[in-house]
Amino acid sequence: MIWVALGALGAAALGKIALDRGESLNAIWFVIAAVCCYLVAYRLYSAFLAARLLALDDTRATPSERHDDGRDFVPTNKWVLFGHHFAAIAGPGPLVGPTLAAQFGYLPGTLWLIAGAAFAGCVQDFIILFCSIRRDGKSIGQMAREEVSKRGGFIAQLAVLAIMVILLGVVALVVVNALKSSPWATFTLAMTIPIALLVGVYLRFVRPGRVLEGSLMGVGLILFVVFAGQWVADSPSWARVFTLGGVPLAFAIIVYAFAASALPVWLLLAPRDYLSAFIKAGAIFALAAGILFVRPHVLMPPLTRFIDGSGPVFAGKIFPFCFITIACGAISGFHSLISSGTTPKMILRESHARFIGYGAMLLESFVGVMAMVAACAMTPGVYFAINSPPSIVGATPDAAAATISGWGFPLTAQTMAGLAHAVGEQTLWNRAGGAPSLAVGMAQIFSSTIGGERLLSIWYHFAIMFEALFILTVLDAGTRVGRFMVQELGGRVWKPFGRTGWMPGVLFSSAIIVGMWGYFLYQGVVDPLGGINSLWPLFGISNQLLAAVALVVATTILLKMGRTRWIWVTLLPMAWLVIITMTASYQKIFDGNPRIGFLAYANVLVAQIAAGKIPAARLADTQRLIFNQRLDATVTAVLALMVIVLIVEALVQWYAILSSRRAPVLHESPYVQTQWPAGYSGAAQGDD
């Protein structure tokens, strides 16, 4: 009866969100709908996946037991591992994606966040984690090579590595941009590193098995440095120390990522991500509590006029670009890298995969819903003023206010000036990217709960710090996963290089992956048109192409396991992702609208140069823009073709299996019975 009641309440809340057409909608309905749907999905759908589809077996020894090396394969308490996994997958996507997609209105993004997570994102994360556990923690690329085909899998490995470099470079640049003007955020993030080292040593040597003690100590210190960061920012002498330029920040992040990749996972990566998860989840639950307390109204309409593709924040129709922009909160290919990277090497029991794989993704989806509410609860005119470029709305405040008011969203230049002063910024006009508008939305909700207008500036800078903290944890785990992929590829040339426990190979492969994305980061910092800036537009599409790869591999493995009856579980979201990504790839390459198509924009710039409309001072930059657009079109085409090759190889494999022309061969590790007693929760990370 309780679960029926929860289901009915969730359905009623979703109905209210979908069908209400009053003047405004209370944001409390978003919290109710999300929480009820997540609880029902976890209780019923994930239990079905665990029991019927995957048949999780706790008598089977996991890779952390069979290969425990104290470096990468480390038995880890499920709560610590949940924190690591959530922190590693929850990056800029669930914060920025829903914020940008709010230009379509609150309805499509909210429905995709909830339904997409329950039936696609959580399914991908859970099943890929299970498959990797059964294969000694192998990466998604290696599983594609073994289970689909050598040719398709090798191409998939190259595609996955290329996408990984793009994703990590973009994430690193976002962190640099977030920290450049914030000594508060820089100090807080810097202090999380020694705190993580302290907790790692404490749990490993001082008080083994005392996770609760380590958690209380670590969380207490993290909260202290969060609030101490404000004191640092207000102190002229200390603020100078932690106010760094783009280049020093870039090198600091590169060094940190190398250390997180090379050091034992229990020493830095796992404890830092675990402690960061407290801040991440704590801030999001505090935001949800603030929504329940303040009960703000969602001022953005359910659907805006910009579903036709004329949006000022980004161009493109609601299909497919809503589903590309909102990636990580619904389904993200990056998650498959973590689910087949660090997490399967640390998990204790197969049954923990349900809690960690399915559960952590639900929590990330909730982050996305809260970001959507924060974006849509602010005045629509303010939202579009912050996120729209001057080329669309106008170069002056008065011109921009007039343009936005003409869209039906009343706004004055004085309103924006007052808001910027209240949050401690010189201006909020044309702050595209999603992060500043999300910080404003969060600050308005928090200040309505505690402090009122006088604390709006403090809450705004706390939100900026929170976003930077949210993003950095993706970088360290992603770099370690990239190191595994480099070692897998190199191991086929020279076997010792592929051993994850061989220190020279660990250091060299860490340097390779850091050097790959670090080069693009450095060039992007010193050159606004170079480095990762030139590949930035590929972030959403490449991430979703990776999700399609993961679901192709998952579907192939399920077919080989004889789960044909339940194959729709991965086949349907796979088909949806393939349709979305291929449509978006085609439009980004060939669409005639220069705001959408890479080649169309390049052709416009070429025509302007030929007509003499480009001043001599801007000629070099314009030629570089042309090169960047053509490069983006080429990379998009290559990645899409790689995925198509893998799909064709998989279809051949599926036909052979279903027609009984080929006996399915699974490349699982042999069954080894666990030697751990019931209730064992990890010698390295805790028994309590």
C-alpha positions as CSV (number, residue, x, y, z in Angstrom):
1,M,0.0,0.0,0.0
2,I,2.9,2.3,0.8
3,W,4.4,1.8,-2.7
4,V,1.1,2.2,-4.4
5,A,0.6,5.4,-2.5
6,L,4.0,6.7,-3.5
7,G,3.4,5.8,-7.1
8,A,0.0,7.6,-7.1
9,L,1.6,10.6,-5.5
10,G,4.4,10.7,-8.0
11,A,1.9,10.3,-10.9
12,A,-0.2,13.1,-9.6
13,A,2.8,15.4,-9.3
14,L,3.9,14.6,-12.8
15,G,0.4,15.2,-14.0
16,K,0.4,18.6,-12.3
17,I,3.7,19.5,-13.9
18,A,2.6,18.3,-17.4
19,L,-0.9,19.6,-17.5
20,D,-1.0,22.7,-15.3
21,R,-1.4,25.8,-17.4
22,G,-2.0,28.4,-14.7
23,E,-0.1,31.6,-14.2
24,S,2.7,29.8,-12.3
25,L,3.5,26.4,-10.9
26,N,4.7,25.8,-7.4
27,A,8.2,24.2,-7.4
28,I,7.3,21.8,-4.6
29,W,5.6,19.6,-7.3
30,F,9.0,19.0,-8.9
31,V,10.5,17.7,-5.7
32,I,7.6,15.4,-5.0
33,A,7.5,14.0,-8.5
34,A,11.2,13.4,-8.6
35,V,11.5,11.7,-5.2
36,C,8.4,9.5,-5.6
37,C,9.5,8.4,-9.1
38,Y,13.0,7.6,-8.0
39,L,11.9,5.6,-4.9
40,V,9.5,3.5,-7.0
41,A,12.0,3.0,-9.8
42,Y,14.7,1.9,-7.3
43,R,12.3,-0.4,-5.4
44,L,10.8,-2.1,-8.4
45,Y,12.7,-1.6,-11.6
46,S,16.2,-1.9,-10.3
47,A,15.1,-5.0,-8.3
48,F,13.8,-6.5,-11.5
49,L,17.1,-5.8,-13.2
50,A,19.1,-7.3,-10.4
51,A,17.1,-10.5,-10.0
52,R,15.7,-11.3,-13.5
53,L,18.1,-9.7,-15.9
54,L,21.5,-9.9,-14.2
55,A,21.0,-12.5,-11.5
56,L,23.5,-10.9,-9.1
57,D,25.5,-13.5,-7.2
58,D,27.1,-12.6,-3.8
59,T,28.9,-15.9,-3.6
60,R,31.1,-14.9,-6.5
61,A,34.4,-13.3,-5.7
62,T,34.6,-9.8,-7.2
63,P,37.8,-8.3,-8.8
64,S,38.7,-6.5,-5.6
65,E,39.0,-9.8,-3.8
66,R,40.7,-11.8,-6.5
67,H,43.2,-9.1,-7.6
68,D,43.6,-7.0,-4.4
69,D,46.9,-5.1,-5.0
70,G,46.4,-2.1,-2.6
71,R,46.6,0.3,-5.6
72,D,43.7,-0.1,-8.1
73,F,42.0,-3.2,-6.9
74,V,41.0,-2.3,-3.3
75,P,38.0,-3.8,-1.4
76,T,36.0,-0.7,-0.4
77,N,33.1,-0.2,1.9
78,K,29.9,0.3,-0.2
79,W,29.1,3.7,1.3
80,V,32.6,5.0,0.6
81,L,32.4,3.5,-2.9
82,F,28.9,5.0,-3.4
83,G,30.3,8.4,-2.5
84,H,33.3,8.0,-4.9
85,H,31.1,6.8,-7.7
86,F,28.5,9.6,-7.3
87,A,31.2,12.2,-7.1
88,A,33.0,10.8,-10.1
89,I,29.9,10.8,-12.4
90,A,28.3,14.0,-11.2
91,G,30.1,16.7,-13.0
92,P,29.0,19.9,-14.9
93,G,26.3,18.1,-17.0
94,P,23.5,17.8,-14.4
95,L,24.1,21.4,-13.3
96,V,24.7,23.2,-16.6
97,G,22.7,21.0,-19.0
98,P,19.2,21.5,-17.4
99,T,20.0,25.2,-16.9
100,L,20.6,25.7,-20.6
101,A,17.7,23.5,-21.7
102,A,15.4,25.6,-19.6
103,Q,15.1,27.9,-22.7
104,F,12.6,25.3,-24.0
105,G,10.5,25.6,-20.8
106,Y,10.5,23.4,-17.7
107,L,8.3,20.6,-19.1
108,P,10.5,18.7,-21.7
109,G,13.6,18.8,-19.6
110,T,12.0,17.7,-16.4
111,L,10.2,14.7,-18.0
112,W,13.5,13.7,-19.7
113,L,15.5,14.0,-16.5
114,I,13.1,11.7,-14.6
115,A,12.1,9.2,-17.2
116,G,15.5,9.1,-19.0
117,A,17.3,8.4,-15.7
118,A,15.0,5.6,-14.6
119,F,14.8,3.8,-17.9
120,A,18.1,4.7,-19.6
121,G,20.8,6.3,-17.5
122,C,20.5,4.1,-14.4
123,V,20.1,1.0,-16.6
124,Q,23.3,1.8,-18.5
125,D,25.4,2.5,-15.3
126,F,24.1,-0.6,-13.5
127,I,24.5,-3.1,-16.4
128,I,27.9,-1.8,-17.5
129,L,29.1,-2.0,-13.9
130,F,27.9,-5.5,-13.6
131,C,29.5,-6.5,-16.9
132,S,32.8,-5.0,-15.9
133,I,32.7,-6.8,-12.5
134,R,32.3,-10.1,-14.3
135,R,35.3,-9.3,-16.5
136,D,38.0,-8.2,-14.0
137,G,37.1,-4.5,-14.2
138,K,37.8,-4.2,-18.0
139,S,36.9,-0.9,-19.7
140,I,34.0,-0.4,-22.0
141,G,36.4,-0.3,-25.0
142,Q,38.0,-3.6,-24.1
143,M,34.6,-5.2,-23.5
144,A,33.5,-4.0,-26.9
145,R,36.5,-5.6,-28.5
146,E,36.0,-8.9,-26.8
147,E,32.2,-9.2,-27.0
148,V,31.2,-7.4,-30.2
149,S,34.2,-7.9,-32.5
150,K,37.9,-7.2,-32.6
151,R,37.6,-4.7,-35.4
152,G,34.6,-2.9,-34.1
153,G,35.9,-3.0,-30.6
154,F,39.3,-1.5,-31.6
155,I,37.6,1.3,-33.4
156,A,35.3,1.8,-30.3
157,Q,38.4,1.9,-28.1
158,L,39.9,4.7,-30.2
159,A,36.6,6.6,-30.3
160,V,36.2,6.2,-26.5
161,L,39.7,7.5,-25.9
162,A,39.2,10.5,-28.2
163,I,35.8,11.3,-26.5
164,M,37.5,10.9,-23.1
165,V,40.2,13.5,-24.0
166,I,37.5,16.0,-25.2
167,L,35.3,15.5,-22.1
168,L,38.3,15.9,-19.7
169,G,39.6,18.9,-21.5
170,V,36.2,20.6,-21.4
171,V,35.7,19.8,-17.7
172,A,39.2,21.0,-16.8
173,L,38.6,24.4,-18.6
174,V,35.3,24.8,-16.8
175,V,37.1,24.3,-13.5
176,V,39.8,26.8,-14.5
177,N,37.2,29.4,-15.5
178,A,35.3,28.9,-12.2
179,L,38.4,29.3,-10.0
180,K,40.0,32.2,-11.8
181,S,38.0,34.8,-10.0
182,S,37.2,33.0,-6.8
183,P,39.8,32.7,-4.0
184,W,37.0,31.1,-1.9
185,A,36.6,28.3,-4.3
186,T,40.3,27.9,-4.9
187,F,41.1,27.7,-1.2
188,T,38.3,25.2,-0.5
189,L,39.2,22.9,-3.4
190,A,42.9,23.0,-2.5
191,M,42.2,22.1,1.1
192,T,40.1,19.0,0.1
193,I,43.3,17.3,-1.1
194,P,45.3,17.2,2.3
195,I,42.0,16.3,4.1
196,A,41.5,13.4,1.7
197,L,45.0,12.2,2.3
198,L,44.5,12.4,6.0
199,V,41.3,10.4,5.9
200,G,42.8,7.8,3.5
201,V,45.8,7.2,5.9
202,Y,43.5,7.2,8.9
203,L,41.2,4.5,7.5
204,R,44.1,2.5,6.1
205,F,46.6,2.5,9.0
206,V,45.4,4.4,12.1
207,R,41.9,3.1,12.6
208,P,41.2,0.5,9.9
209,G,37.5,-0.2,9.5
210,R,36.3,2.9,11.3
211,V,34.4,4.5,8.4
212,L,32.1,6.5,10.6
213,E,35.0,8.1,12.5
214,G,36.8,8.9,9.3
215,S,33.6,10.3,7.8
216,L,32.9,12.6,10.8
217,M,36.5,13.8,10.8
218,G,36.6,14.4,7.1
219,V,33.2,16.0,6.7
220,G,33.9,18.3,9.7
221,L,37.1,19.5,8.2
222,I,35.5,20.0,4.8
223,L,32.7,22.1,6.3
224,F,35.3,24.1,8.1
225,V,37.3,24.9,5.0
226,V,34.1,25.8,3.1
227,F,33.3,28.5,5.6
228,A,36.9,29.4,6.1
229,G,37.0,30.1,2.4
230,Q,34.9,33.1,2.9
231,W,37.4,34.5,5.5
232,V,40.2,33.8,3.0
233,A,38.3,35.7,0.3
234,D,37.7,38.7,2.6
235,S,41.3,38.8,3.7
236,P,43.4,41.0,1.3
237,S,46.6,39.1,2.0
238,W,45.2,35.6,1.8
239,A,43.0,36.4,-1.2
240,R,46.0,37.4,-3.2
241,V,47.6,34.0,-2.4
242,F,44.5,32.0,-3.7
243,T,43.6,34.3,-6.6
244,L,45.4,32.6,-9.5
245,G,45.5,33.2,-13.2
246,G,44.4,30.7,-15.8
247,V,47.9,29.3,-16.6
248,P,48.9,28.5,-12.9
249,L,45.5,27.0,-12.3
250,A,45.8,24.8,-15.4
251,F,49.2,23.5,-14.3
252,A,47.9,22.9,-10.7
253,I,45.0,20.9,-12.0
254,I,47.2,18.9,-14.3
255,V,49.6,18.0,-11.5
256,Y,46.6,17.1,-9.2
257,A,45.1,14.8,-11.9
258,F,48.4,13.1,-12.4
259,A,48.7,12.4,-8.7
260,A,45.1,11.1,-8.5
261,S,45.8,8.8,-11.4
262,A,49.1,7.4,-10.1
263,L,48.6,7.2,-6.4
264,P,46.9,4.3,-4.7
265,V,43.1,4.7,-5.0
266,W,42.6,4.5,-1.2
267,L,45.0,7.3,-0.5
268,L,43.6,10.3,-2.5
269,L,40.9,9.5,-5.1
270,A,38.4,7.4,-3.1
271,P,38.5,9.5,0.1
272,R,38.4,12.8,-1.7
273,D,35.5,11.8,-3.9
274,Y,33.7,10.3,-0.9
275,L,34.0,13.5,1.1
276,S,33.1,15.7,-1.9
277,A,29.9,13.6,-2.2
278,F,28.8,14.9,1.2
279,I,29.1,18.5,0.0
280,K,27.5,17.7,-3.3
281,A,24.5,15.7,-1.9
282,G,24.3,18.0,1.1
283,A,24.0,21.2,-1.0
284,I,21.4,19.5,-3.3
285,F,19.3,18.2,-0.5
286,A,19.6,21.7,1.2
287,L,18.3,23.2,-2.1
288,A,15.4,20.7,-2.1
289,A,14.6,21.6,1.5
290,G,14.7,25.3,0.7
291,I,12.3,24.7,-2.2
292,L,9.9,22.9,0.2
293,F,10.3,25.7,2.8
294,V,10.1,28.7,0.5
295,R,7.8,27.1,-2.0
296,P,8.9,29.3,-4.9
297,H,6.9,29.4,-8.1
298,V,8.3,28.3,-11.4
299,L,8.1,31.5,-13.5
300,M,9.3,29.9,-16.8
301,P,6.4,28.6,-18.9
302,P,6.2,24.8,-19.5
303,L,7.0,25.4,-23.2
304,T,8.5,28.5,-24.7
305,R,8.5,29.9,-28.2
306,F,12.0,28.7,-28.7
307,I,11.1,25.0,-29.2
308,D,11.2,25.9,-32.9
309,G,15.0,26.1,-32.8
310,S,15.3,29.9,-32.6
311,G,16.6,29.9,-29.0
312,P,18.9,32.7,-27.9
313,V,20.9,30.4,-25.5
314,F,21.6,27.9,-28.2
315,A,20.1,27.2,-31.6
316,G,18.3,24.0,-32.5
317,K,14.8,22.5,-32.2
318,I,13.7,20.7,-29.1
319,F,14.4,17.4,-30.9
320,P,17.2,16.4,-30.8
321,F,18.9,19.2,-28.9
322,C,17.0,19.1,-25.6
323,F,18.2,15.5,-25.3
324,I,21.8,16.3,-26.2
325,T,22.0,19.4,-23.9
326,I,20.5,17.4,-20.9
327,A,23.0,14.5,-20.9
328,C,24.4,13.7,-17.5
329,G,21.1,14.1,-15.6
330,A,19.3,11.6,-17.8
331,I,22.0,9.4,-19.5
332,S,25.7,10.1,-19.9
333,G,28.3,8.1,-21.7
334,F,30.9,9.3,-19.3
335,H,29.3,7.3,-16.6
336,S,30.1,4.1,-18.5
337,L,33.7,4.9,-18.2
338,I,33.5,5.1,-14.4
339,S,31.3,2.0,-14.2
340,S,33.9,0.1,-16.2
341,G,36.9,1.9,-14.7
342,T,37.6,2.6,-11.0
343,T,34.3,1.3,-9.4
344,P,34.3,-2.3,-10.5
345,K,37.9,-2.7,-9.2
346,M,36.8,-1.6,-5.7
347,I,33.3,-3.2,-5.2
348,L,32.9,-5.8,-2.6
349,R,29.8,-7.7,-3.7
350,E,27.8,-8.0,-6.9
351,S,24.7,-7.0,-5.0
352,H,26.3,-3.6,-4.3
353,A,26.2,-2.8,-8.0
354,R,22.4,-2.1,-7.7
355,F,22.9,0.5,-5.0
356,I,26.0,2.1,-6.5
357,G,25.2,1.8,-10.2
358,Y,21.4,2.5,-10.3
359,G,21.2,4.5,-7.0
360,A,24.0,7.0,-7.7
361,M,22.5,7.8,-11.1
362,L,19.1,8.5,-9.5
363,L,20.8,10.9,-7.2
364,E,22.5,12.7,-10.1
365,S,19.2,12.9,-11.9
366,F,17.8,14.6,-8.7
367,V,20.7,17.1,-9.1
368,G,19.5,17.9,-12.6
369,V,15.9,18.4,-11.5
370,M,17.0,20.8,-8.8
371,A,19.1,22.7,-11.3
372,M,16.0,22.9,-13.6
373,V,14.0,24.4,-10.7
374,A,16.7,26.9,-9.8
375,A,16.8,28.1,-13.4
376,C,13.1,28.2,-14.0
377,A,12.3,29.8,-10.6
378,M,14.1,33.1,-11.5
379,T,12.3,35.7,-13.7
380,P,12.5,34.5,-17.3
381,G,13.8,37.9,-18.4
382,V,16.7,37.6,-16.0
383,Y,17.4,34.0,-17.2
384,F,17.6,35.1,-20.8
385,A,19.7,38.2,-20.0
386,I,22.3,36.1,-18.2
387,N,22.5,33.3,-20.8
388,S,22.0,35.1,-24.2
389,P,25.0,36.4,-26.1
390,P,25.1,40.1,-27.2
391,S,25.0,39.1,-30.8
392,I,21.4,38.0,-30.2
393,V,20.0,40.4,-27.6
394,G,22.1,43.5,-28.2
395,A,25.4,45.0,-27.0
396,T,24.0,47.5,-24.5
397,P,21.8,46.8,-21.4
398,D,19.0,48.9,-22.7
399,A,19.0,47.2,-26.1
400,A,19.1,43.8,-24.5
401,A,16.3,44.6,-22.2
402,A,14.2,45.8,-25.1
403,T,14.9,42.6,-27.1
404,I,14.1,40.3,-24.2
405,S,10.9,42.2,-23.3
406,G,9.9,41.9,-26.9
407,W,9.9,38.1,-26.5
408,G,7.3,38.5,-23.9
409,F,9.6,38.4,-20.8
410,P,9.5,41.9,-19.3
411,L,12.9,43.1,-18.1
412,T,14.7,46.4,-17.4
413,A,18.3,47.3,-17.3
414,Q,17.9,48.6,-13.8
415,T,16.7,45.1,-12.6
416,M,19.9,43.5,-13.9
417,A,22.1,46.2,-12.4
418,G,20.5,45.8,-9.0
419,L,20.8,42.0,-9.2
420,A,24.5,42.1,-10.1
421,H,25.2,44.5,-7.2
422,A,23.3,42.2,-4.8
423,V,25.4,39.2,-5.7
424,G,28.7,41.1,-5.8
425,E,29.3,41.0,-9.6
426,Q,30.0,43.9,-11.8
427,T,27.6,42.7,-14.4
428,L,25.4,39.6,-15.1
429,W,24.7,40.4,-18.8
430,N,25.7,37.8,-21.3
431,R,27.3,35.4,-18.8
432,A,26.6,32.4,-21.1
433,G,27.4,28.8,-20.1
434,G,24.7,28.1,-17.5
435,A,26.9,28.3,-14.4
436,P,26.3,32.0,-13.4
437,S,22.5,31.7,-13.9
438,L,22.4,28.5,-11.9
439,A,24.4,30.2,-9.1
440,V,21.9,33.1,-9.1
441,G,18.9,30.8,-9.0
442,M,20.4,28.8,-6.1
443,A,21.4,31.9,-4.2
444,Q,17.8,33.3,-4.5
445,I,16.3,30.1,-3.0
446,F,18.9,29.8,-0.2
447,S,18.7,33.5,0.7
448,S,14.9,33.2,0.9
449,T,15.5,30.5,3.5
450,I,18.4,32.0,5.4
451,G,19.6,35.6,5.5
452,G,17.4,37.3,3.0
453,E,18.7,39.8,0.5
454,R,21.7,40.7,2.7
455,L,23.2,37.2,2.3
456,L,22.5,36.9,-1.4
457,S,26.1,37.7,-2.3
458,I,27.5,35.0,0.1
459,W,25.0,32.4,-1.2
460,Y,26.0,33.3,-4.8
461,H,29.7,32.8,-4.2
462,F,29.0,29.6,-2.2
463,A,27.1,28.3,-5.3
464,I,30.0,29.2,-7.6
465,M,32.3,27.3,-5.2
466,F,29.9,24.4,-5.1
467,E,29.8,24.1,-8.9
468,A,33.6,24.1,-9.1
469,L,33.8,21.4,-6.4
470,F,31.1,19.4,-8.2
471,I,33.1,19.5,-11.5
472,L,36.7,18.8,-10.3
473,T,35.8,15.3,-9.0
474,V,35.0,14.2,-12.5
475,L,38.4,15.2,-13.7
476,D,40.5,13.0,-11.2
477,A,38.4,9.8,-11.7
478,G,38.2,10.4,-15.4
479,T,42.0,10.7,-15.7
480,R,42.5,7.4,-13.8
481,V,40.0,5.7,-16.1
482,G,41.9,7.2,-19.1
483,R,45.1,5.7,-17.7
484,F,43.4,2.3,-17.6
485,M,42.4,2.7,-21.3
486,V,45.9,3.7,-22.3
487,Q,47.4,0.7,-20.5
488,E,44.9,-1.6,-22.2
489,L,45.9,-0.3,-25.6
490,G,49.6,-0.3,-24.8
491,G,49.4,-3.8,-23.3
492,R,48.5,-5.2,-26.8
493,V,51.9,-3.9,-28.0
494,W,53.9,-4.8,-24.9
495,K,52.2,-6.9,-22.3
496,P,54.0,-5.5,-19.2
497,F,52.7,-2.1,-20.0
498,G,49.1,-3.4,-19.5
499,R,49.7,-4.5,-15.9
500,T,47.9,-2.0,-13.7
501,G,50.2,-2.8,-10.8
502,W,53.5,-2.1,-12.7
503,M,54.6,1.3,-11.4
504,P,56.6,2.4,-14.5
505,G,53.6,1.6,-16.7
506,V,51.3,3.5,-14.2
507,L,53.4,6.6,-14.3
508,F,54.0,6.6,-18.0
509,S,50.3,6.0,-18.9
510,S,49.2,8.6,-16.4
511,A,51.6,11.1,-18.1
512,I,50.2,10.2,-21.5
513,I,46.5,10.7,-20.6
514,V,47.3,13.9,-18.6
515,G,49.4,15.2,-21.4
516,M,46.7,14.6,-24.0
517,W,43.9,16.6,-22.3
518,G,46.4,18.9,-20.6
519,Y,47.7,20.1,-23.9
520,F,44.2,21.1,-25.1
521,L,43.5,22.7,-21.7
522,Y,46.7,24.8,-21.8
523,Q,46.1,26.0,-25.3
524,G,42.5,26.8,-24.4
525,V,43.6,28.9,-21.5
526,V,46.2,30.9,-23.4
527,D,44.2,31.2,-26.6
528,P,40.4,31.9,-26.6
529,L,40.1,30.3,-30.0
530,G,42.6,27.4,-29.6
531,G,42.9,24.2,-27.7
532,I,39.8,22.8,-26.1
533,N,37.9,25.9,-27.0
534,S,37.8,24.7,-30.6
535,L,36.3,21.3,-29.5
536,W,33.9,22.7,-26.9
537,P,30.8,22.4,-29.2
538,L,31.4,18.6,-29.4
539,F,30.9,18.0,-25.7
540,G,27.2,17.1,-25.7
541,I,27.2,15.0,-28.9
542,S,30.4,13.1,-28.0
543,N,29.1,12.3,-24.6
544,Q,25.8,10.8,-26.0
545,L,27.7,8.9,-28.7
546,L,29.6,7.3,-25.9
547,A,26.3,6.3,-24.2
548,A,25.2,4.7,-27.4
549,V,28.4,2.7,-27.5
550,A,27.8,1.5,-23.9
551,L,24.3,0.4,-24.7
552,V,25.4,-1.5,-27.8
553,V,27.9,-3.4,-25.7
554,A,25.4,-4.0,-22.9
555,T,22.8,-5.4,-25.4
556,T,25.3,-7.7,-27.0
557,I,26.4,-9.1,-23.6
558,L,22.7,-9.7,-22.6
559,L,22.0,-11.5,-25.8
560,K,25.0,-13.7,-25.2
561,M,23.8,-14.4,-21.7
562,G,20.5,-15.7,-23.1
563,R,18.4,-12.8,-21.8
564,T,16.6,-12.4,-25.2
565,R,13.2,-12.0,-23.4
566,W,14.4,-8.9,-21.5
567,I,16.6,-7.4,-24.3
568,W,14.2,-4.4,-24.6
569,V,15.7,-3.1,-21.4
570,T,18.8,-1.9,-23.2
571,L,17.6,-2.1,-26.8
572,L,15.0,0.6,-26.5
573,P,17.2,3.3,-24.9
574,M,20.0,2.3,-27.3
575,A,17.7,2.9,-30.3
576,W,16.6,6.2,-28.8
577,L,20.2,7.3,-28.2
578,V,21.3,6.3,-31.7
579,I,18.4,8.3,-33.3
580,I,19.2,11.3,-31.2
581,T,23.0,11.3,-31.7
582,M,22.9,10.6,-35.4
583,T,20.2,13.3,-36.0
584,A,22.2,15.8,-34.0
585,S,25.5,14.9,-35.7
586,Y,23.9,15.3,-39.1
587,Q,22.4,18.7,-38.2
588,K,25.6,20.0,-36.6
589,I,27.5,19.1,-39.8
590,F,25.1,19.9,-42.6
591,D,22.3,22.2,-41.3
592,G,22.1,25.4,-43.4
593,N,21.5,27.5,-40.3
594,P,24.9,29.0,-39.4
595,R,23.9,29.0,-35.7
596,I,23.5,25.2,-35.9
597,G,25.7,23.8,-38.7
598,F,29.5,23.9,-38.5
599,L,30.0,24.0,-42.2
600,A,27.3,26.6,-42.7
601,Y,28.9,29.0,-40.2
602,A,32.3,28.4,-41.8
603,N,30.8,29.3,-45.2
604,V,29.2,32.5,-43.9
605,L,32.6,33.6,-42.6
606,V,34.3,32.7,-45.9
607,A,31.7,34.8,-47.7
608,Q,32.3,37.7,-45.4
609,I,36.0,37.6,-46.0
610,A,35.5,37.5,-49.7
611,A,33.1,40.5,-49.5
612,G,35.7,42.5,-47.5
613,K,33.4,42.8,-44.5
614,I,36.0,41.5,-42.0
615,P,38.4,44.2,-40.8
616,A,42.1,43.5,-41.2
617,A,42.6,43.3,-37.4
618,R,40.1,40.5,-37.2
619,L,41.1,38.6,-40.3
620,A,43.4,36.1,-38.6
621,D,40.8,35.3,-35.8
622,T,38.1,34.8,-38.4
623,Q,40.3,32.4,-40.4
624,R,40.9,30.4,-37.2
625,L,37.1,30.3,-36.6
626,I,36.7,28.9,-40.0
627,F,39.3,26.2,-39.3
628,N,37.6,25.4,-35.9
629,Q,34.2,25.0,-37.5
630,R,35.5,22.7,-40.2
631,L,37.5,20.8,-37.6
632,D,34.4,20.3,-35.4
633,A,32.5,19.0,-38.5
634,T,35.2,16.6,-39.3
635,V,35.6,15.2,-35.7
636,T,31.8,14.9,-35.4
637,A,31.7,12.9,-38.7
638,V,34.6,10.6,-37.7
639,L,33.1,9.9,-34.2
640,A,29.7,9.2,-35.7
641,L,31.1,6.9,-38.3
642,M,33.1,5.0,-35.7
643,V,29.9,4.4,-33.7
644,I,28.1,3.3,-36.9
645,V,30.8,0.8,-37.6
646,L,30.4,-0.6,-34.1
647,I,26.6,-0.8,-34.5
648,V,27.0,-2.7,-37.8
649,E,29.4,-5.1,-36.2
650,A,27.0,-5.6,-33.3
651,L,24.0,-6.2,-35.7
652,V,26.0,-8.9,-37.4
653,Q,26.8,-10.5,-34.1
654,W,23.1,-10.3,-32.9
655,Y,21.8,-11.9,-36.2
656,A,24.3,-14.7,-35.8
657,I,23.2,-15.4,-32.2
658,L,19.5,-15.1,-32.8
659,S,19.6,-17.3,-36.0
660,S,21.8,-19.9,-34.1
661,R,24.5,-19.5,-36.8
662,R,27.1,-18.8,-34.1
663,A,27.3,-20.1,-30.5
664,P,27.5,-17.1,-28.1
665,V,30.8,-17.0,-26.3
666,L,30.9,-14.9,-23.2
667,H,34.3,-13.5,-22.1
668,E,33.5,-13.6,-18.4
669,S,36.2,-14.4,-15.8
670,P,35.7,-17.9,-14.4
671,Y,33.6,-18.3,-11.3
672,V,35.6,-18.2,-8.0
673,Q,33.8,-18.5,-4.8
674,T,34.3,-15.7,-2.3
675,Q,36.3,-16.3,0.8
676,W,34.9,-13.3,2.6
677,P,32.4,-14.0,5.4
678,A,28.8,-12.7,5.3
679,G,28.7,-9.1,6.5
680,Y,32.3,-8.3,5.5
681,S,32.5,-4.7,4.3
682,G,36.1,-4.1,3.3
683,A,39.3,-4.4,5.3
684,A,40.7,-1.2,3.8
685,Q,37.7,1.0,4.1
686,G,35.6,-0.1,6.9
687,D,33.5,-2.7,8.9
688,D,31.1,-0.3,10.5
